[in-house]
Each structure stands twice: as C-alpha cells, then as structure tokens.
C-alpha cells in the first residue's frame, strides 16, 4: 500500500428527495455522512453544484434542518437523504451504490457525554462507513481526522483519531484521503465555548504562524470542504486523471494524508471549484 503525505437493527426512515441515478458512464455517485456539521454542510452544497454528480446520498442521524437544505430545491432530483441509526449502517445503505464516500462525522467528548460515546461517533461510525465503501467497491474514501492524530498520543482525542486512521488504512480502499485540519472556523449550529475562545485566539495570532508554524493556523470549514472536492478530483484543481471514479479499474491501494497547511492551499480559492 502506498502512503503519501500532502504536507476517516434500525432500518432507517428515508426522507426521499428524488430518485438517485447510479450510472458510472454518465457521472459519479457519492455518499456523505456528517452533512449537518461545519464541513459537511459546505461539502453537500459543492457536491450538489457539480453536474457530474448524478446521485448524492446523505446519511444522517437526524433530519436536516431548514438552514441545511435552504436553496437546494433545484437539486432535489439527485439528492437523497436517509435518516437512520448509524448502528445499522449497512441496512440503511443496502440499496445505495457509491463511487466516492465522504465522512465528515465528528463530535467532542463534552457533547458525546463520555469517552465511550465519543469513540462511537469518531471511530466506530467512520469505520462502519468505510467498510460499506469497501463492500460497494467505492474508488475513494475521504475522511476528516485531526491535526496531531496518532495512536500513541498521550491525549485521548488524538489517540482515537490515530486509531481511526490506522484501521482505515487496513481496509485497503483504492484511494484513501485523510484530512488533518487544525482548529476549524465557521458558524456552527451549536456553540462550543472552548472552540469559540480558541478560534478568537487563533485568528488574532494567525499572522505570527509562518514557515513550519503555518500548519497550526485555524482554517475555515468551507475551505476544508473545497479541499476535499479538489483532492477527490471533482473540481478543476483535482489532481487525478480521467476515469478516477470508475470502480471497474483495479488500483494499488493508496493513502494520502493532508496536513492543515496543505488543506489550506488546496482549498484556498473557492472560485477554482469549476466543473467541466
């Protein structure tokens, strides 16, 4: 396996917004988990704006609110939202095919309520989604972990993220993208005091973080979403060649890791997300 560093018994209730079309000859299909979060919400809109995205399936633990779906009426024919328990993810996605799977799931120990609950959301659920991607022969899996992710970290949060990365690599998905952003900036639906204070400090001190310190700069959630689009080869700045979404092509498994400063560079210009 190549590893490259460029510096993731409920049947479910479905809120169907049109019928998905899964035809690799005409475009690609994708699954997104985490569409209610800071990065996921931005990523959803970018995917729906791509004319080659013939089917965008969102897997959510709760219905998307009005803000998340505002202005998406024109995209209804290719958007499908499945509301289900992630504890039985395979059942929820049993009739869904995907060429690319995006995972932007994430929580905090405070929000989750315990370390065990945190592991469920930030480790077990992403792994289950990746196993689904492997089962349907998806060509790419893109996931957000965190800066400092390491299985040997002294910090529980970073240790879980590192464990996730290691377990994902073992699945040997054709192309695994791991994004390690620093502190995320943006308007969240739920306020996190610690992150709010951290964001203020990071923004105030950002100009001092140059050279090797650039990777510690806070980064906007939307920029991470743009970077994920480019990394998976959808936007104009995509790095991969024609046929990258063809699941019939056999590839040597590859892992690409993006540090926060790499993500910032890849997602620097939203205007570069030009589909054609």
C-alpha positions as CSV (number, residue, x, y, z in Angstrom):
1,X,0.0,0.0,0.0
2,X,1.3,3.4,-0.9
3,X,1.2,6.1,1.7
4,X,1.7,9.7,0.7
5,X,1.7,12.8,2.9
6,X,0.4,16.0,1.4
7,X,2.3,18.1,4.0
8,X,-11.8,8.7,8.1
9,X,-31.2,-3.1,14.0
10,X,-32.8,0.1,12.6
11,X,-33.9,0.0,9.0
12,X,-33.9,3.8,8.9
13,X,-36.5,6.3,7.8
14,X,-35.9,7.9,4.5
15,X,-36.6,11.5,3.5
16,X,-36.5,10.9,-0.2
17,X,-35.8,13.9,-2.3
18,X,-36.0,12.5,-5.8
19,X,-34.6,9.2,-7.1
20,X,-30.9,8.7,-7.2
21,X,-29.3,7.7,-10.5
22,X,-26.2,5.5,-10.3
23,X,-24.6,5.3,-13.8
24,X,-20.8,5.5,-13.9
25,X,-20.9,6.1,-17.6
26,X,-22.7,9.5,-17.1
27,X,-21.1,10.7,-13.9
28,X,-20.5,9.6,-10.3
29,X,-22.5,8.8,-7.2
30,X,-21.4,9.6,-3.7
31,X,-22.4,9.2,-0.1
32,X,-21.9,11.9,2.6
33,X,-22.1,11.3,6.3
34,X,-21.9,14.4,8.5
35,X,-23.9,16.9,6.3
36,X,-25.2,18.8,9.4
37,X,-21.7,19.7,10.5
38,X,-19.5,22.7,9.7
39,X,-17.5,21.0,6.9
40,X,-20.2,18.6,5.8
41,X,-22.8,21.3,5.2
42,X,-20.4,23.1,2.8
43,X,-19.4,19.9,1.1
44,X,-23.0,19.0,0.4
45,X,-23.6,22.2,-1.5
46,X,-20.4,21.8,-3.5
47,X,-21.4,18.2,-4.5
48,X,-24.9,19.2,-5.5
49,X,-23.5,22.0,-7.6
50,X,-21.5,19.5,-9.7
51,X,-23.4,18.5,-12.8
52,X,-21.4,15.2,-12.9
53,X,-22.7,14.2,-9.5
54,X,-25.7,12.1,-10.6
55,X,-26.6,10.9,-7.1
56,X,-25.8,12.5,-3.7
57,X,-26.9,10.4,-0.8
58,X,-26.8,11.9,2.7
59,X,-26.8,9.6,5.7
60,X,-27.9,11.5,8.8
61,X,-28.8,10.5,12.4
62,X,-31.5,13.2,12.4
63,X,-33.4,15.2,9.7
64,X,-31.6,18.1,8.2
65,X,-32.9,21.4,9.4
66,X,-34.3,24.2,7.1
67,X,-30.9,26.0,7.1
68,X,-29.1,22.9,5.8
69,X,-31.5,22.5,2.9
70,X,-32.2,26.1,2.1
71,X,-31.8,26.9,-1.6
72,X,-31.4,23.2,-2.6
73,X,-34.8,22.9,-4.3
74,X,-33.3,22.8,-7.8
75,X,-31.1,19.9,-6.7
76,X,-33.9,17.6,-5.5
77,X,-33.8,15.1,-8.4
78,X,-30.3,13.9,-7.3
79,X,-30.4,14.4,-3.6
80,X,-31.5,11.6,-1.3
81,X,-31.5,11.9,2.5
82,X,-31.6,8.8,4.6
83,X,-32.2,9.3,8.3
84,X,-31.2,6.2,10.2
85,X,-29.2,4.9,13.1
86,X,-25.6,4.5,12.3
87,X,-25.6,1.4,14.5
88,X,-27.1,-0.4,11.5
89,X,-25.5,1.5,8.7
90,X,-25.4,-1.4,6.2
91,X,-29.2,-1.8,6.4
92,X,-29.7,1.9,5.9
93,X,-27.5,1.9,2.8
94,X,-28.4,-1.5,1.5
95,X,-29.6,-0.3,-1.9
96,X,-27.1,2.6,-2.3
97,X,-24.1,2.4,-4.6
98,X,-21.3,4.9,-4.4
99,X,-18.1,5.8,-6.3
100,X,-16.9,8.2,-3.6
101,X,-17.7,8.2,0.1
102,X,-17.2,11.3,2.3
103,X,-17.1,11.2,6.1
104,X,-17.2,14.5,8.0
105,X,-18.5,13.0,11.2
106,X,-17.1,14.3,14.5
107,X,-18.1,15.4,18.0
108,X,-16.5,16.3,21.3
109,X,-16.3,14.4,24.5
110,X,-18.4,17.1,26.2
111,X,-21.1,16.8,23.5
112,X,-21.0,13.0,23.4
113,X,-21.1,12.7,27.2
114,X,-18.4,10.2,27.7
115,X,-15.2,8.8,26.1
116,X,-17.1,5.7,25.1
117,X,-19.8,7.7,23.3
118,X,-17.1,9.8,21.6
119,X,-15.3,6.7,20.3
120,X,-18.6,5.5,18.8
121,X,-19.1,8.7,16.8
122,X,-15.4,9.4,15.9
123,X,-14.2,5.9,15.4
124,X,-16.8,3.2,15.1
125,X,-19.2,5.1,12.8
126,X,-16.5,6.2,10.3
127,X,-15.1,2.7,10.3
128,X,-18.5,1.3,9.5
129,X,-18.9,3.8,6.7
130,X,-15.5,2.8,5.3
131,X,-16.4,-0.9,5.4
132,X,-19.6,0.0,3.4
133,X,-17.4,1.8,0.9
134,X,-15.2,-1.3,0.6
135,X,-18.2,-3.5,0.2
136,X,-19.7,-1.5,-2.7
137,X,-16.3,-1.1,-4.3
138,X,-16.1,2.7,-4.0
139,X,-13.0,4.1,-5.6
140,X,-12.3,6.7,-3.0
141,X,-13.0,7.4,0.7
142,X,-12.3,10.8,2.2
143,X,-12.4,11.4,5.9
144,X,-11.6,14.2,8.4
145,X,-9.5,13.3,11.4
146,X,-7.4,16.0,13.2
147,X,-4.0,17.6,13.5
148,X,-1.9,15.5,15.8
149,X,-3.7,12.3,15.2
150,X,-1.6,9.4,16.5
151,X,-2.4,6.1,18.1
152,X,0.5,6.7,20.5
153,X,-0.7,10.2,21.6
154,X,-0.9,11.0,25.3
155,X,-4.2,12.7,24.5
156,X,-7.4,10.6,24.2
157,X,-8.9,12.7,21.4
158,X,-5.7,12.5,19.2
159,X,-5.3,8.8,20.1
160,X,-8.8,7.9,18.9
161,X,-8.2,9.8,15.6
162,X,-4.9,8.0,15.1
163,X,-6.6,4.6,15.8
164,X,-9.2,5.5,13.2
165,X,-6.5,6.3,10.6
166,X,-4.7,3.0,11.2
167,X,-7.9,0.9,11.0
168,X,-9.0,2.7,7.8
169,X,-5.6,2.0,6.1
170,X,-6.1,-1.7,6.8
171,X,-9.2,-1.8,4.7
172,X,-7.1,-1.1,1.6
173,X,-9.7,1.1,-0.2
174,X,-8.3,2.1,-3.6
175,X,-7.7,5.7,-2.6
176,X,-8.0,6.9,1.0
177,X,-7.8,10.6,1.7
178,X,-7.1,11.6,5.3
179,X,-7.5,15.3,6.2
180,X,-5.9,16.6,9.4
181,X,-7.2,20.2,9.8
182,X,-6.2,22.4,12.7
183,X,-8.9,24.3,14.6
184,X,-12.0,24.8,12.4
185,X,-13.5,28.2,12.0
186,X,-17.1,28.9,11.0
187,X,-20.7,29.3,12.1
188,X,-21.8,26.2,14.0
189,X,-25.4,25.3,14.8
190,X,-24.3,24.5,18.3
191,X,-21.9,26.8,20.2
192,X,-18.8,25.3,21.7
193,X,-17.3,27.8,24.2
194,X,-13.8,26.3,24.1
195,X,-13.7,26.4,20.3
196,X,-15.1,29.9,20.3
197,X,-12.3,31.2,22.5
198,X,-9.7,29.1,20.6
199,X,-10.9,30.5,17.3
200,X,-10.6,34.1,18.5
201,X,-7.1,33.5,19.7
202,X,-6.1,31.6,16.6
203,X,-7.5,34.3,14.3
204,X,-5.7,37.0,16.4
205,X,-2.4,35.2,16.3
206,X,-2.7,33.7,12.8
207,X,-0.3,36.2,11.2
208,X,2.5,35.0,13.5
209,X,2.3,31.4,12.3
210,X,4.6,31.3,9.4
211,X,7.0,28.8,8.0
212,X,6.8,25.5,9.9
213,X,4.0,27.0,12.1
214,X,1.6,27.5,9.2
215,X,0.0,24.1,9.8
216,X,-1.2,25.4,13.2
217,X,-3.3,28.2,11.7
218,X,-7.0,27.9,12.2
219,X,-8.9,27.0,9.0
220,X,-12.4,27.7,7.8
221,X,-14.7,24.7,7.4
222,X,-15.7,25.8,3.9
223,X,-12.0,25.7,2.9
224,X,-11.7,22.1,4.1
225,X,-14.8,21.2,2.0
226,X,-13.2,22.8,-1.1
227,X,-10.0,20.9,-0.5
228,X,-11.9,17.6,-0.2
229,X,-13.6,18.4,-3.6
230,X,-10.2,19.1,-5.2
231,X,-8.5,16.1,-3.6
232,X,-11.1,13.7,-4.9
233,X,-10.6,15.1,-8.4
234,X,-14.0,16.7,-8.9
235,X,-13.1,20.4,-9.2
236,X,-10.8,21.9,-11.7
237,X,-7.9,21.7,-9.3
238,X,-8.4,18.0,-8.8
239,X,-5.2,16.0,-9.0
240,X,-6.3,12.8,-10.6
241,X,-6.9,11.7,-14.2
242,X,-9.9,10.8,-16.2
243,X,-11.6,7.6,-15.1
244,X,-10.8,8.1,-11.4
245,X,-14.4,7.2,-10.4
246,X,-14.5,4.0,-12.5
247,X,-14.9,1.2,-9.9
248,X,-14.0,-1.4,-12.5
249,X,-10.4,-0.2,-12.6
250,X,-8.1,-2.1,-10.3
251,X,-5.7,0.1,-8.4
252,X,-2.9,-0.4,-5.8
253,X,-4.4,0.9,-2.5
254,X,-3.0,4.4,-1.7
255,X,-3.3,6.6,1.4
256,X,-3.0,10.3,1.0
257,X,-2.6,12.4,4.2
258,X,-3.2,16.2,4.1
259,X,-1.8,18.4,6.9
260,X,-3.7,21.5,7.7
261,X,-1.5,23.9,5.7
262,X,-1.8,21.5,2.7
263,X,-5.6,21.6,3.1
264,X,-5.5,25.4,3.2
265,X,-3.5,25.6,0.0
266,X,-5.8,23.0,-1.8
267,X,-8.9,24.8,-0.7
268,X,-7.6,28.4,-1.0
269,X,-9.8,29.6,-3.8
270,X,-13.5,28.7,-3.9
271,X,-13.7,30.1,-7.4
272,X,-11.4,27.3,-8.6
273,X,-14.3,24.8,-7.9
274,X,-15.2,24.9,-11.6
275,X,-16.9,21.8,-13.0
276,X,-16.5,20.8,-16.6
